[in-house]
């Protein structure tokens, strides 16, 4: 049954019940009863979305007005608008037994991240015939989908608390893991690409126990009287922020994590009919560029930063449209997002970033433009299998750095008396696939672009100053300390700013999810129903010729991530997870080799082991 009928049942039931009572009084007390073809109640219920045009056609086909009235009551009973007692009161007849059709019992939940738990919809299917006993099914692996296709039903939110017509439901998880890295020279509790800094005489191994990946959130639903509107929202945060340095936390700063905002948005979905939905999102959400497909990982602090996963969450205004065809949905979306380049200031400028954040994106004075097109269909019609998706997405933006007049080198003050700016573009596209089947789910992403540091790829590089053909070059730090601007003189003797060009990159990942319990034929209600294995490989690579133009700092050519994640769900709330991974960074062979374990090396690697429980609510 179409989603707008479910909305109507909850929001309009008192109203429709009142109309039905009024109709019954007039129908049975007036001597002149309207003909079926001109029944005003039918026309009103069609306008309200309670009855479909097919329902109205069947009612009008009744031979008499009395039969039409009985048909209206029967349709409203089937839709859940009228109860059996109300049907009997209006028609004087007992309701006919409903056909023996029931939903397949709930499938065993698969281990998932809170984002997936909050956004994925339960998979249902038509039940077997009445003579058969329905059989519980262990769900296939469901892809993580931060961005849904089609509208979100407010009824699907199932709010735990209602206040003045607004419902909200808390959700989240508590995660505690222990992790050991064979090489973690940055001191982080998550992997970053190698060759960012020296490891010292050994690989700089580290051991961490952490709980800061714990996540909390609230889903909201505003109940508009119209069944065609669904207004929802979300606020979500974790404890992956900075460490507290107040006087009463200095000694214990390593465990005093501050909460930080992940998501905060409101969403409006308008469905004029069952085939069309218009959606609008306002606030901080996952980016339409690249974030539609994410790998399942136990390590979610970084989720593959610099290793080819490509994703981001950012403030945006997004508009989408979904068209439903027979067995297929198509959804294009477009967004203007906060311009950002992910630039990091030097230590002497860190107070500026703490005060107002990165500014080089905003200094470009233009928004980032992002969009995606999604096609969704059912690849495998077996019970407990999610729909498949193909996604194409793209992005275009710009960053700008400023040098004040007071910082312009003396030799260039005549031509740059008011200061100078340097700028580079960001651009990219992705091709993503999510292919769930009953025994295996394959997902993957390929991307290509330039200047994509903000999306956690590009080997965390951004741009290079193209000084080819320039003489008398002088390098000056930008106003925010996040980059440098190079002044120089070209072949014609003209003083210029060296062009800033983004480093080009390409990469992606593939992940195979195997529902081991389903493959082995385990009982859906047994303790062995929750075994799932994920196998993942990813890579992020920068063009070597761009690295060479970057100079001596362009040492990271590409990084790879290979991991296996084994999950066991004790029940729908508790999951135990173990992850074994190998992170590798390969040096640019055309530059001076960086140090690893104190010696020049072509390759850095980190063997990481992480395990722990996740308690979801």
C-alpha positions as CSV (number, residue, x, y, z in Angstrom):
1,X,0.0,0.0,0.0
2,X,1.3,3.4,-0.9
3,X,3.0,5.4,1.8
4,X,0.6,8.3,1.7
5,X,-2.2,6.0,2.9
6,X,-0.2,5.2,6.0
7,X,0.2,8.9,6.7
8,X,-3.5,9.5,6.1
9,X,-4.4,6.7,8.5
10,X,-2.6,8.3,11.4
11,X,-3.2,12.0,10.7
12,X,-6.7,12.0,9.3
13,X,-8.4,9.1,11.0
14,X,-10.3,11.2,13.6
15,X,-11.3,13.6,10.8
16,X,-12.4,10.9,8.4
17,X,-14.2,9.0,11.1
18,X,-16.2,12.2,11.9
19,X,-17.0,12.6,8.2
20,X,-18.1,9.0,8.1
21,X,-20.5,9.4,11.0
22,X,-21.9,12.6,9.4
23,X,-22.3,10.7,6.1
24,X,-24.1,7.8,7.9
25,X,-26.5,10.1,9.6
26,X,-27.4,11.9,6.4
27,X,-27.5,8.7,4.3
28,X,-29.9,6.9,6.6
29,X,-32.2,9.8,7.7
30,X,-32.7,11.8,4.4
31,X,-35.3,10.5,2.0
32,X,-33.4,11.9,-1.0
33,X,-30.0,10.2,-1.1
34,X,-27.3,11.5,-3.5
35,X,-26.6,9.2,-6.4
36,X,-23.3,7.2,-6.4
37,X,-21.9,9.4,-9.2
38,X,-22.3,12.6,-7.3
39,X,-21.5,11.5,-3.7
40,X,-19.7,14.6,-2.3
41,X,-17.9,12.5,0.4
42,X,-16.2,10.4,-2.2
43,X,-14.9,13.5,-4.0
44,X,-13.7,14.9,-0.7
45,X,-11.8,11.7,0.4
46,X,-10.1,11.6,-3.0
47,X,-8.9,15.1,-2.6
48,X,-7.6,14.3,0.9
49,X,-5.7,11.3,-0.5
50,X,-7.6,8.8,1.6
51,X,-9.3,7.2,-1.5
52,X,-7.6,6.6,-4.8
53,X,-9.2,7.2,-8.2
54,X,-9.6,3.4,-8.5
55,X,-11.4,3.3,-5.2
56,X,-13.7,6.1,-6.3
57,X,-14.4,4.3,-9.6
58,X,-15.5,1.2,-7.8
59,X,-17.8,3.1,-5.5
60,X,-19.4,5.0,-8.4
61,X,-20.0,1.6,-10.1
62,X,-22.4,0.6,-7.4
63,X,-26.0,0.1,-8.6
64,X,-27.6,2.1,-5.7
65,X,-26.6,4.8,-3.3
66,X,-26.9,2.3,-0.4
67,X,-24.5,-0.1,-2.0
68,X,-22.1,2.8,-2.7
69,X,-22.2,3.8,1.0
70,X,-21.5,0.3,2.0
71,X,-18.6,0.2,-0.5
72,X,-17.1,3.4,1.1
73,X,-17.2,1.8,4.5
74,X,-15.6,-1.4,3.2
75,X,-12.7,0.6,1.6
76,X,-12.2,2.7,4.7
77,X,-12.1,-0.5,6.8
78,X,-9.5,-2.1,4.6
79,X,-7.3,1.0,4.8
80,X,-7.5,1.0,8.6
81,X,-9.4,4.3,8.8
82,X,-12.5,2.6,10.3
83,X,-12.4,-0.1,13.0
84,X,-14.5,-3.2,12.8
85,X,-16.9,-1.8,15.4
86,X,-17.3,1.4,13.5
87,X,-18.0,-0.5,10.3
88,X,-20.7,-2.6,12.0
89,X,-22.2,0.6,13.5
90,X,-22.4,2.3,10.1
91,X,-23.6,-0.7,7.9
92,X,-25.2,-3.0,10.4
93,X,-23.1,-5.8,9.1
94,X,-20.1,-7.6,10.6
95,X,-16.8,-7.0,8.7
96,X,-15.8,-9.9,6.4
97,X,-12.7,-11.8,7.4
98,X,-9.6,-10.4,5.8
99,X,-7.5,-12.6,3.5
100,X,-4.9,-14.6,5.2
101,X,-1.9,-12.4,4.3
102,X,0.8,-11.6,6.8
103,X,4.3,-10.1,6.7
104,X,7.3,-12.3,6.9
105,X,8.5,-12.3,10.5
106,X,11.3,-9.8,11.3
107,X,14.6,-10.8,9.9
108,X,17.6,-11.1,12.1
109,X,19.3,-7.7,12.3
110,X,22.8,-7.4,10.8
111,X,25.6,-5.6,12.5
112,X,25.6,-2.0,11.3
113,X,26.7,1.5,12.1
114,X,24.2,3.9,13.7
115,X,23.9,5.9,10.5
116,X,22.8,2.7,8.7
117,X,20.5,1.7,11.5
118,X,18.8,5.1,11.5
119,X,18.4,5.4,7.7
120,X,17.9,1.9,6.3
121,X,14.3,0.7,6.1
122,X,13.2,-2.8,7.1
123,X,12.8,-5.1,4.1
124,X,9.4,-6.7,3.9
125,X,7.8,-9.1,1.4
126,X,4.4,-10.6,0.6
127,X,3.7,-13.5,2.9
128,X,3.1,-17.1,1.8
129,X,-0.5,-18.5,1.4
130,X,-2.6,-19.1,4.5
131,X,-1.9,-22.9,4.3
132,X,1.8,-22.3,4.7
133,X,3.6,-21.3,7.8
134,X,5.7,-18.2,7.4
135,X,9.5,-18.8,7.9
136,X,11.8,-16.4,9.5
137,X,14.6,-15.2,7.3
138,X,18.2,-14.1,8.1
139,X,18.7,-10.8,6.3
140,X,21.2,-10.4,3.6
141,X,23.9,-7.8,4.1
142,X,22.4,-4.3,3.8
143,X,24.6,-1.6,2.3
144,X,25.2,1.5,4.4
145,X,23.1,4.3,2.8
146,X,23.5,7.7,4.5
147,X,21.4,9.3,1.7
148,X,18.0,7.6,1.0
149,X,16.2,7.4,-2.3
150,X,12.7,8.8,-2.4
151,X,10.9,10.5,0.4
152,X,11.1,9.7,4.1
153,X,7.8,8.7,5.7
154,X,7.1,10.4,9.0
155,X,5.2,7.2,10.0
156,X,8.5,5.3,9.5
157,X,10.1,7.4,12.3
158,X,7.9,5.8,15.0
159,X,8.5,8.6,17.5
160,X,9.1,7.6,21.1
161,X,7.9,10.9,22.4
162,X,5.3,13.3,21.0
163,X,5.2,17.0,22.1
164,X,2.8,19.4,20.4
165,X,2.6,17.4,17.2
166,X,6.4,16.9,17.0
167,X,7.8,13.4,17.5
168,X,11.4,12.5,18.3
169,X,13.3,9.3,19.0
170,X,16.8,8.9,20.4
171,X,19.2,6.5,18.8
172,X,22.9,5.7,18.8
173,X,25.4,3.2,20.1
174,X,28.1,2.8,22.7
175,X,31.3,1.4,21.2
176,X,34.5,0.4,23.2
177,X,37.4,-1.0,21.2
178,X,41.0,-2.0,21.8
179,X,43.4,-1.3,18.9
180,X,47.1,-2.0,18.3
181,X,49.0,-0.4,15.3
182,X,52.4,-1.6,14.3
183,X,53.1,2.0,13.1
184,X,51.3,5.1,14.3
185,X,53.8,7.9,14.2
186,X,51.2,10.7,14.4
187,X,50.0,9.5,17.8
188,X,46.4,9.1,16.5
189,X,44.1,6.2,17.5
190,X,43.2,5.8,13.8
191,X,45.4,5.3,10.7
192,X,46.6,8.1,8.5
193,X,48.7,7.7,5.3
194,X,52.4,7.1,6.0
195,X,55.3,9.4,5.4
196,X,53.5,12.4,7.0
197,X,56.2,12.3,9.6
198,X,59.2,10.2,10.6
199,X,58.6,7.1,12.8
200,X,61.9,7.3,14.7
201,X,64.2,4.3,15.1
202,X,61.3,1.8,15.0
203,X,57.8,1.8,13.4
204,X,56.3,3.8,16.3
205,X,53.8,1.1,17.4
206,X,50.9,2.2,19.6
207,X,48.1,0.6,21.7
208,X,44.8,2.3,22.4
209,X,41.6,1.6,24.2
210,X,38.9,4.1,23.2
211,X,35.2,4.9,23.6
212,X,35.1,8.2,21.8
213,X,33.4,6.6,18.8
214,X,30.2,6.4,20.8
215,X,27.4,8.2,19.0
216,X,24.1,9.8,20.0
217,X,21.3,11.3,17.9
218,X,17.7,12.2,17.7
219,X,15.2,11.7,14.8
220,X,12.4,14.2,14.5
221,X,9.1,14.2,12.7
222,X,6.7,17.2,12.4
223,X,3.1,16.0,11.7
224,X,1.6,18.2,9.1
225,X,-2.2,17.7,8.6
226,X,-1.7,17.0,4.9
227,X,-0.9,13.3,4.1
228,X,1.2,14.5,1.1
229,X,3.8,16.1,3.4
230,X,6.5,14.4,5.5
231,X,8.7,16.8,7.5
232,X,11.6,15.1,9.4
233,X,14.9,15.9,10.9
234,X,18.0,14.6,12.6
235,X,20.6,15.8,15.1
236,X,23.6,13.6,15.7
237,X,27.0,13.9,17.5
238,X,29.9,11.8,18.6
239,X,32.9,12.3,20.9
240,X,35.5,12.5,18.1
241,X,36.3,16.1,18.8
242,X,39.3,17.8,20.5
243,X,40.7,16.8,23.9
244,X,39.7,19.1,26.8
245,X,42.6,21.2,28.1
246,X,40.9,22.9,31.1
247,X,42.9,22.9,34.3
248,X,40.9,20.0,35.8
249,X,41.4,17.9,32.7
250,X,45.1,18.5,31.8
251,X,46.3,15.4,33.4
252,X,43.5,13.3,32.0
253,X,43.1,15.0,28.6
254,X,43.7,11.7,26.7
255,X,40.3,10.5,27.9
256,X,38.4,13.8,28.1
257,X,36.9,13.9,24.6
258,X,34.6,16.8,23.6
259,X,31.4,16.1,21.7
260,X,31.2,17.3,18.1
261,X,28.4,17.8,15.6
262,X,28.0,15.2,12.9
263,X,24.6,15.9,11.5
264,X,21.9,18.6,12.0
265,X,19.3,18.9,9.3
266,X,15.6,19.2,8.5
267,X,14.0,17.5,5.5
268,X,10.8,18.1,3.7
269,X,9.2,15.5,1.3
270,X,6.2,16.3,-0.8
271,X,4.4,13.4,-2.6
272,X,1.5,14.6,-4.7
273,X,0.9,11.0,-5.7
274,X,2.4,7.5,-5.4
275,X,4.9,8.0,-8.2
276,X,6.5,11.4,-7.6
277,X,8.3,12.9,-4.6
278,X,10.1,16.2,-4.2
279,X,12.6,16.4,-1.4
280,X,14.5,19.3,0.2
281,X,17.2,19.2,2.9
282,X,18.5,22.1,4.9
283,X,21.4,21.8,7.3
284,X,24.5,19.5,7.8
285,X,24.2,16.2,6.1
286,X,26.3,13.7,4.1
287,X,27.4,15.2,0.8
288,X,25.7,14.1,-2.4
289,X,29.1,13.9,-3.9
290,X,30.8,10.6,-3.0
291,X,28.9,9.9,0.3
292,X,26.2,7.6,-1.1
293,X,28.3,4.5,-0.7
294,X,30.4,3.8,2.4
295,X,32.2,0.6,3.5
296,X,31.3,-1.1,6.7
297,X,34.3,-0.8,9.1
298,X,34.9,-1.2,12.8
299,X,37.3,1.7,12.7
300,X,35.0,4.7,12.2
301,X,37.1,7.6,13.6
302,X,38.7,7.9,10.2
303,X,36.9,5.4,8.1
304,X,39.8,5.2,5.7
305,X,41.0,8.8,5.6
306,X,43.5,9.0,2.7
307,X,43.0,5.4,1.7
308,X,40.2,5.8,-0.9
309,X,36.8,5.8,0.8
310,X,35.9,9.5,-0.1
311,X,33.1,11.0,1.9
312,X,32.2,14.1,3.8
313,X,29.5,15.7,5.9
314,X,28.9,19.4,5.4
315,X,26.2,22.2,5.6
316,X,24.1,22.3,2.5
317,X,20.8,23.1,0.9
318,X,19.8,20.2,-1.3
319,X,16.8,19.6,-3.6
320,X,15.9,16.2,-5.1
321,X,13.1,14.6,-7.1
322,X,12.2,10.9,-7.2
323,X,10.2,9.3,-10.0
324,X,8.9,5.7,-9.5
325,X,8.5,3.5,-12.5
326,X,7.5,-0.1,-12.7
327,X,10.2,-1.8,-10.5
328,X,12.6,1.1,-10.7
329,X,13.2,4.5,-9.0
330,X,15.2,7.4,-10.4
331,X,16.4,10.2,-8.2
332,X,18.5,13.2,-9.2
333,X,19.7,15.6,-6.4
334,X,21.5,18.9,-6.5
335,X,23.0,20.9,-3.6
336,X,24.8,24.1,-2.8
337,X,27.2,23.3,0.0
338,X,29.6,25.2,2.3
339,X,32.8,25.9,0.3
340,X,35.8,24.2,2.0
341,X,39.2,22.9,1.0
342,X,40.3,21.2,4.3
343,X,43.4,23.4,4.7
344,X,45.2,23.2,8.0
345,X,47.0,26.3,9.5
346,X,50.5,26.2,11.0
347,X,50.8,26.1,14.7
348,X,51.3,29.9,15.0
349,X,47.8,30.4,13.3
350,X,45.9,27.6,15.1
351,X,44.0,30.2,17.2
352,X,42.4,31.5,14.0
353,X,41.0,28.1,13.1
354,X,39.7,27.6,16.6
355,X,38.0,31.0,16.3
356,X,36.3,30.8,13.0
357,X,37.4,27.5,11.3
358,X,38.8,27.2,7.8
359,X,38.3,30.3,5.6
360,X,39.9,29.6,2.3
361,X,36.7,28.1,0.9
362,X,34.5,31.0,2.1
363,X,37.1,33.5,0.8
364,X,36.4,32.2,-2.7
365,X,32.9,33.9,-2.4
366,X,31.1,31.1,-4.2
367,X,29.4,27.9,-3.0
368,X,30.5,24.3,-3.8
369,X,28.1,22.7,-6.3
370,X,27.4,19.1,-5.8
371,X,24.9,16.6,-7.3
372,X,24.1,12.9,-7.8
373,X,21.8,10.7,-9.8
374,X,20.6,7.4,-8.3
375,X,18.9,4.5,-9.9
376,X,17.3,1.9,-7.6
377,X,15.8,-1.5,-8.3
378,X,15.4,-4.9,-6.8
379,X,18.2,-7.1,-8.1
380,X,17.4,-10.2,-6.0
381,X,13.7,-10.7,-5.0
382,X,14.5,-13.2,-2.2
383,X,13.2,-12.2,1.3
384,X,15.4,-10.0,3.3
385,X,17.4,-8.5,0.4
386,X,17.7,-4.7,0.0
387,X,17.3,-3.0,-3.4
388,X,20.4,-2.4,-5.6
389,X,21.6,1.1,-6.6
390,X,23.8,2.7,-9.2
391,X,25.0,6.2,-8.5
392,X,26.8,8.9,-10.4
393,X,27.9,12.1,-8.5
394,X,30.0,15.2,-9.1
395,X,31.4,18.3,-7.4
396,X,32.8,21.7,-8.3
397,X,34.3,24.3,-6.0
398,X,37.1,26.8,-5.4
399,X,39.5,27.9,-2.6
400,X,41.2,31.3,-2.3
401,X,44.1,32.5,-0.1
402,X,44.8,36.1,0.8
403,X,48.0,38.0,1.4
404,X,47.6,41.4,3.1
405,X,49.4,44.5,1.7
406,X,51.6,44.6,4.7
407,X,52.9,41.1,4.0
408,X,53.7,41.7,0.3
409,X,57.5,41.4,-0.3
410,X,59.3,44.7,-0.8
411,X,60.3,44.0,-4.4
412,X,56.6,43.4,-5.3
413,X,54.8,46.2,-3.4
414,X,54.5,48.5,-6.4
415,X,52.4,46.1,-8.4
416,X,50.7,44.5,-5.4
417,X,50.2,47.6,-3.2
418,X,46.8,46.4,-1.9
419,X,47.7,42.7,-1.4
420,X,47.3,39.5,-3.4
421,X,45.3,36.4,-3.7
422,X,45.9,32.9,-4.9
423,X,43.2,30.4,-6.0
424,X,42.7,26.8,-7.2
425,X,39.6,24.8,-8.1
426,X,38.3,21.5,-6.7
427,X,36.4,19.1,-8.9
428,X,35.5,15.4,-9.0
429,X,33.1,12.7,-10.1
430,X,32.2,9.2,-8.8
431,X,30.7,6.0,-10.1
432,X,29.2,3.9,-7.3
433,X,27.4,0.6,-7.2
434,X,25.6,-1.3,-4.5
435,X,24.5,-4.8,-5.5
436,X,22.9,-6.8,-2.7
437,X,21.9,-10.5,-3.2
438,X,20.8,-13.2,-0.8
439,X,24.3,-14.7,-0.3
440,X,26.7,-11.7,-1.0
441,X,26.5,-8.0,-1.2
442,X,29.1,-6.2,-3.4
443,X,29.5,-2.4,-3.1
444,X,32.1,-0.2,-4.7
445,X,33.1,3.3,-5.7
446,X,35.5,4.8,-8.2
447,X,36.4,8.5,-8.2
448,X,38.5,10.9,-10.1
449,X,39.2,14.6,-9.6
450,X,41.5,17.2,-8.3
451,X,42.0,19.2,-5.0
452,X,39.8,16.8,-3.1
453,X,41.6,17.0,0.3
454,X,38.3,18.1,2.0
455,X,36.8,14.7,1.0
456,X,39.6,12.8,2.7
457,X,41.5,11.7,-0.4
458,X,44.1,13.2,-2.7
459,X,46.7,11.7,-0.3
460,X,45.7,14.7,1.8
461,X,47.4,17.1,-0.7
462,X,45.6,20.1,-2.1
463,X,47.5,22.3,-4.7
464,X,50.9,23.2,-5.9
465,X,52.3,26.6,-7.0
466,X,53.3,26.4,-10.7
467,X,56.6,28.3,-10.7
468,X,57.7,27.0,-14.1
469,X,59.2,29.9,-16.1
470,X,59.2,32.3,-13.1
471,X,62.3,34.0,-11.7
472,X,62.9,36.0,-8.5
473,X,60.3,33.9,-6.6
474,X,59.4,34.8,-3.1
475,X,57.1,32.6,-0.9
476,X,54.7,34.3,1.6
477,X,52.3,32.7,4.0
478,X,48.6,33.4,3.5
479,X,46.7,35.4,6.0
480,X,45.2,32.3,7.7
481,X,48.6,30.4,7.7
482,X,47.1,27.5,5.8
483,X,49.0,27.9,2.6
484,X,51.7,29.9,0.7
485,X,51.5,32.3,-2.2
486,X,54.5,32.6,-4.5
487,X,55.4,35.9,-6.1
488,X,57.6,35.8,-9.2
489,X,58.5,37.4,-12.5
490,X,57.5,35.8,-15.8
491,X,59.5,35.6,-19.1
492,X,58.1,39.0,-20.1
493,X,59.4,40.7,-17.0
494,X,55.9,41.0,-15.5
495,X,55.4,40.5,-11.8
496,X,52.8,37.8,-11.2
497,X,51.4,35.4,-8.7
498,X,52.4,31.8,-9.5
499,X,49.3,29.9,-10.7
500,X,47.9,27.5,-8.1
501,X,46.9,24.1,-9.5
502,X,45.1,21.3,-7.7
503,X,46.8,17.9,-7.5
504,X,44.9,15.3,-9.5
505,X,43.8,12.1,-7.9
506,X,41.9,8.8,-8.6
507,X,40.9,5.8,-6.5
508,X,38.1,3.9,-4.8
509,X,37.2,0.8,-2.9
510,X,35.3,-2.5,-3.2
511,X,33.7,-4.4,-0.4
512,X,32.2,-7.9,-0.3
513,X,29.7,-8.6,2.5
514,X,29.0,-12.2,3.3
515,X,26.0,-13.2,5.6
516,X,27.8,-16.3,6.9
517,X,24.8,-17.4,9.0
518,X,22.4,-17.2,6.0
519,X,24.9,-19.0,3.7
520,X,25.3,-21.8,6.4
521,X,21.5,-22.2,6.8
522,X,21.5,-21.2,10.4
523,X,18.1,-20.9,12.2
524,X,16.9,-17.3,12.1
525,X,16.0,-17.2,15.8
526,X,19.1,-19.0,17.0
527,X,22.3,-17.6,18.5
528,X,24.2,-18.4,15.4
529,X,22.1,-16.2,13.2
530,X,24.3,-13.1,13.4
531,X,27.6,-13.9,11.7
532,X,28.7,-11.5,8.9
533,X,32.1,-11.1,7.2
534,X,33.3,-8.1,5.3
535,X,36.3,-8.0,2.9
536,X,37.5,-4.6,1.8
537,X,40.2,-3.2,-0.5
538,X,40.8,0.5,-1.3
539,X,43.3,2.8,-2.9
540,X,43.9,6.5,-3.3
541,X,46.6,7.7,-5.8
542,X,47.9,11.1,-6.9
543,X,49.4,11.9,-10.3
544,X,53.2,11.6,-10.1
545,X,53.8,14.6,-12.4
546,X,51.7,16.7,-10.0
547,X,53.7,15.5,-7.0
548,X,56.9,16.4,-8.8
549,X,55.6,19.9,-9.3
550,X,54.8,20.0,-5.6
551,X,58.5,19.5,-4.8
552,X,60.2,17.9,-1.9
553,X,57.1,17.5,0.1
554,X,55.3,15.4,-2.6
555,X,56.5,12.1,-1.2
556,X,53.2,10.1,-0.9
557,X,52.3,8.6,-4.3
558,X,49.5,6.2,-3.3
559,X,48.0,4.4,-0.3
560,X,46.1,1.2,0.0
561,X,43.9,-0.4,2.7
562,X,43.1,-4.1,3.0
563,X,40.9,-5.3,5.8
564,X,38.7,-8.1,7.0
565,X,35.9,-7.4,9.5
566,X,34.1,-10.2,11.3
567,X,30.9,-9.4,13.2
568,X,28.8,-11.5,15.5
569,X,25.4,-10.2,16.7
570,X,24.3,-11.7,20.0
571,X,20.9,-10.0,19.5
572,X,19.6,-6.9,17.8
573,X,21.3,-4.7,20.4
574,X,24.8,-6.2,21.0
575,X,27.4,-6.9,18.3
576,X,31.0,-8.1,18.8
577,X,33.4,-7.1,16.1
578,X,37.0,-7.9,15.2
579,X,39.0,-6.2,12.4
580,X,42.4,-7.1,11.0
581,X,43.8,-4.6,8.5
582,X,46.9,-3.6,6.6
583,X,47.5,0.1,5.7
584,X,50.2,0.8,3.2
585,X,51.7,4.0,1.7
586,X,54.0,4.0,-1.3
587,X,56.6,6.8,-1.8
588,X,57.1,8.8,-4.9
589,X,60.2,7.2,-6.4
590,X,61.1,10.4,-8.3
591,X,61.7,12.4,-5.0
592,X,64.1,11.8,-2.2
593,X,62.8,8.7,-0.3
594,X,61.3,9.5,3.1
595,X,62.3,7.7,6.3
596,X,60.6,4.7,7.8
597,X,62.2,3.1,10.9
598,X,65.0,5.6,10.4
599,X,66.1,4.6,6.9
600,X,65.0,5.8,3.4
601,X,62.0,3.6,2.3
602,X,59.7,3.1,-0.6
603,X,56.9,1.7,1.5
604,X,55.3,2.3,4.9
605,X,52.9,-0.1,6.4
606,X,50.8,-0.4,9.5
607,X,49.4,-3.8,10.6
608,X,46.3,-2.9,12.7
609,X,44.2,-5.1,15.0
610,X,41.0,-3.8,16.5
611,X,38.2,-5.5,18.4
612,X,35.4,-4.7,20.8
613,X,31.6,-4.7,21.4
614,X,29.0,-2.3,20.1
615,X,25.8,-1.7,22.1
616,X,23.1,-0.2,19.8
617,X,19.9,1.5,20.8
